[in-house]
Amino acid sequence: MIRPFTRSPSSSFHVLSLCYLHRTRLLACLCALSFAVGSELASAQAITIDTHTGANKGTGNVDRRYAQIQPTNVALDKTELDTKTRLELIRVMQSEQGFAMRPFPMGHKGLTLEANGKLTPAGEPYLDMVTENGICAKPGDRVVLTDVKFDHNKIIFELNGGPDLKHRFLRHVQLGGGGSMNPVVQDDGQQATGARLTLEFKGHVPELTGTQVKALLAPLISFDVKTPIQAFTDTLPPKLKDAILNHDVMVGMTTDMVMFALGRPERKVREVEGQTPFEEWIYGAPPKPVEFVRINGNRVIRVEIAKVGEEPEIFTKDEVEGMMRTDGTPLVAADQPHTRTVKMGDVERDPDKEAPAPPPTLTAPGEKLPDSTGQNQPSAMKPVEFPKQKPDDYPDVEAARRADQAKAAQQAADQADKSTDKSKDQNGNAQSNGNAQSGPPKPADSSAGSSQPATGSSPQPSSSSPAPATAPATPPAGAPPQSQ
């Protein structure tokens, strides 16, 4: 018996859930792709587009120090490396010193160089690695191959101690007993500041000599015997190299270039011109020519050469522009025919070559407001209206201080007057209270006045001996009361 296929509600729900999950993942992938493309466009500072073919050249703003290298052409053997040759290479290459031709970034991954091939990473990823992990050696710095390791098809070189700490696992282990613990490996607390370079071959490592390995590493490390100034100038364009070797200073050079060209200055003077601080490096003394090199930040902005009996020569035009930036990196190459460079982000305008940007506005291009008269145009200047001064305003600080002092003196005088009036009132009340307690003066007795001769005027009572008050006579006991 054949039963018809029936789908249960649970299976239908499972299928719908899978469809919904598939659509959700597809939408998430599309969003991630659009975000990656948008971030890639936003990270670029300049986009060069060929207006003739429509091609986008993304390498227009690549720093020459981080650009792709020129591949070498070293003849390699097809036989595999044996043990004896490997030990010989370790003996020759370990502790070998050279000069860096490119910046070496710190970090566990490091740079990877294909034998007779390209460098990985190159361009913007190379610059991002240096920015993220820091730099181990700049172009022209001395590097030391502290360790050499062999893999299946790779030779790994550790530069300046390598990017990883020694015993990075054992340094976290401690052994002991009875309450005391001792670390297996002593940790000095210092971080690793070295770099790593990997030389990669196809299939296996062939039979090599030390000279062949150095030739393969020549684009990144120079093992020739050089002086520091030769190692530094070999990384520069020919014009800058000749200027430094001839002890000439050009406007636009960095401080390192000036140090290699003229050495340390005899004197340094720091001043401010307008709102621009600068440092003046002075070379020489009369009667010999004196050279004044003005530096702002890390770049030469002015060179003045003063000779006895001659007018000083002043150079202010940037002669290094187009070859090197202020930090020693080149500018964007000149546009090729049928190309146009679109700048993004904050763009600095040259007032001698470019017109100033229009003022910001909310109106659309060509739109006119209803009340757009001559006074409301952005280019028209309106009369300046100053605020009217009120009577209680004191723009003068001295006048305000004098007014405050006068007000304080007036308040002190009013307070003194109030205290004086209060003291007078208290004295008057005290005198009236004393008079009320002593009573009014009594008239003199007639009997006392009979003994005094009559002078035609009423006798005055004496203040020293007042007359005693007479009390009514008390009747004897048992006598009837007298009628008044």
C-alpha positions, 0 to 999 in steps of 0.5 A, spaced: 500 500 500 502 506 497 501 512 502 501 519 499 506 524 502 503 528 507 508 534 510 507 535 517 506 542 520 513 541 524 517 540 517 513 546 514 515 550 519 522 548 519 523 549 511 520 556 512 525 557 518 531 555 513 528 560 508 528 566 512 535 564 515 538 564 508 535 570 506 537 574 513 544 571 511 544 574 504 542 581 506 547 581 512 552 579 507 550 584 502 550 590 508 557 588 509 559 588 502 556 595 501 560 597 508 566 595 506 566 598 499 564 605 503 569 604 508 574 603 502 572 609 498 572 613 505 579 611 507 582 614 500 584 621 500 584 622 493 581 618 487 584 618 480 579 616 474 581 616 467 576 620 463 578 617 457 577 610 459 573 610 465 578 606 469 580 608 476 587 608 479 587 606 486 595 607 486 595 614 485 596 616 493 601 610 495 607 612 498 614 611 495 616 607 501 610 603 502 610 602 494 611 595 491 618 593 490 622 592 483 622 584 483 629 581 483 632 576 478 637 571 482 638 565 478 636 559 483 637 552 483 632 547 483 635 542 488 632 542 495 636 545 500 640 539 504 642 539 512 650 542 510 648 548 506 642 550 511 647 550 517 652 554 512 647 559 511 645 559 519 652 561 520 653 566 515 646 570 516 646 570 523 648 576 527 649 579 520 648 587 519 645 591 514 641 597 513 634 598 512 631 600 505 624 600 507 620 601 514 620 595 518 613 594 522 613 591 529 608 585 530 608 577 529 606 577 522 611 581 519 613 582 511 613 576 506 618 577 500 617 572 495 623 570 491 624 574 485 617 576 486 613 581 490 612 584 497 606 582 501 603 587 504 604 593 499 601 600 498 596 602 503 596 595 507 603 596 508 602 603 511 596 600 515 601 595 518 606 600 520 601 605 523 597 599 527 604 596 530 609 601 530 615 601 526 622 597 528 627 601 523 626 607 518 629 607 512 637 608 513 637 605 520 642 599 521 638 592 523 641 586 525 639 579 523 638 576 530 635 569 528 634 565 522 629 559 522 628 554 516 621 552 514 618 547 509 618 553 503 620 559 507 626 562 511 624 566 517 629 572 519 628 575 526 630 583 526 633 586 532 631 581 537 624 579 533 617 581 534 615 576 540 618 576 547 623 570 549 619 564 553 612 568 552 609 562 555 614 560 560 614 567 563 607 566 566 609 559 569 611 559 577 614 553 581 615 552 588 612 550 595 611 552 602 608 558 600 614 561 596 613 561 588 619 562 583 618 564 576 621 559 571 623 565 567 625 571 569 621 577 566 624 584 565 618 587 563 620 590 557 616 589 550 619 586 544 621 592 539 623 587 533 621 585 526 620 579 522 621 578 515 619 571 511 623 569 504 618 565 501 620 560 495 615 556 491 615 548 493 621 548 497 627 552 499 633 550 494 640 550 494 642 557 496 649 561 498 649 567 503 651 571 497 644 569 493 640 570 500 643 577 500 641 579 493 634 576 494 633 581 500 636 587 497 630 591 496 629 591 503 636 590 506 642 592 504 648 588 506 653 593 503 659 597 507 656 604 507 656 610 512 650 612 515 649 618 510 650 613 504 645 608 507 640 614 508 641 618 502 640 611 498 633 611 500 632 618 497 631 621 490 637 622 486 636 630 486 635 630 494 641 625 494 646 630 490 643 636 495 645 632 501 652 630 499 653 637 496 651 640 503 646 644 500 639 645 504 633 646 500 626 649 502 622 643 504 627 638 507 626 635 513 630 636 519 634 629 518 636 631 511 638 638 514 642 634 519 646 629 514 647 635 510 650 640 514 650 637 521 648 640 528 647 647 528 652 652 532 646 656 535 638 655 535 633 661 536 626 660 537 621 666 535 614 667 533 612 671 526 605 673 526 602 666 529 607 662 526 612 659 531 619 657 528 626 655 530 632 658 526 638 654 525 644 658 524 651 655 521 657 659 520 660 665 523 663 672 519 667 673 515 665 666 512 658 665 509 652 665 515 646 660 513 640 661 517 635 655 516 628 656 518 624 650 521 617 649 522 615 643 525 619 638 521 620 642 515 624 647 512 620 653 510 626 658 509 633 659 507 637 665 508 645 665 506 648 672 508 655 673 505 660 679 507 659 685 503 653 682 499 645 682 499 643 676 503 640 670 498 633 668 501 629 662 498 622 661 500 619 656 494 618 649 496 623 645 492 622 639 495 614 639 493 613 633 488 618 629 490 617 628 498 612 631 503 614 634 510 615 627 513 619 625 507 614 621 503 612 623 496 606 627 494 601 624 489 604 623 482 602 628 477 596 627 473 597 623 467 593 625 460 586 624 460 586 623 468 582 627 473 584 627 481 578 628 486 580 630 493 576 628 499 576 630 506 579 637 508 582 640 502 587 645 503 587 651 498 593 654 495 591 662 495 596 663 489 593 658 484 586 656 487 580 661 488 577 661 495 571 656 497 564 660 497 561 661 503 556 656 506 549 656 504 542 653 505 540 655 498 540 650 492 545 653 486 541 658 482 536 659 487 534 666 489 530 668 496 524 672 495 527 678 499 534 677 496 536 685 495 543 688 495 543 688 502 542 680 503 547 678 498 553 674 501 558 679 497 554 685 500 557 688 506 552 691 511 553 697 516 556 695 522 551 696 528 555 697 535 550 696 541 548 702 545 551 703 551 546 703 557 547 708 563 549 702 568 554 699 563 561 701 565 566 699 559 571 702 563 574 698 569 577 704 572 570 707 572 567 701 575 572 700 580 571 708 582 563 707 582 564 701 587 568 705 592 564 711 592 558 706 593 561 703 599 563 709 602 556 712 602 554 705 605 559 706 610 557 713 612 549 711 612 551 706 617 555 711 621 549 716 621 544 710 623 549 708 629 550 716 631 542 717 632 541 710 635 546 712 641 543 719 642 536 716 642 539 711 648 542 717 652 535 721 652 531 715 654 536 714 660 535 721 662 528 721 662 528 714 666 532 717 671 528 723 672 522 719 673 525 715 679 527 721 683 520 725 683 518 732 682 521 737 687 517 739 693 515 746 695 518 749 702 515 748 709 512 755 711 515 753 718 521 753 716 520 759 712 518 763 718 525 763 721 528 766 715 527 774 714 522 776 708 526 779 702 520 780 698 521 773 694 519 766 695 525 762 698 528 757 694 529 750 696 536 748 697 539 743 692 544 740 698 538 740 703 531 738 701 526 740 706 523 734 709 516 731 708 511 733 713 507 727 715 500 728 718 499 727 726 497 720 729 491 721 734 492 718 741 490 711 742 482 711 745 481 718 742 475 719 737 477 721 730 478 728 728 473 730 723 476 734 717 
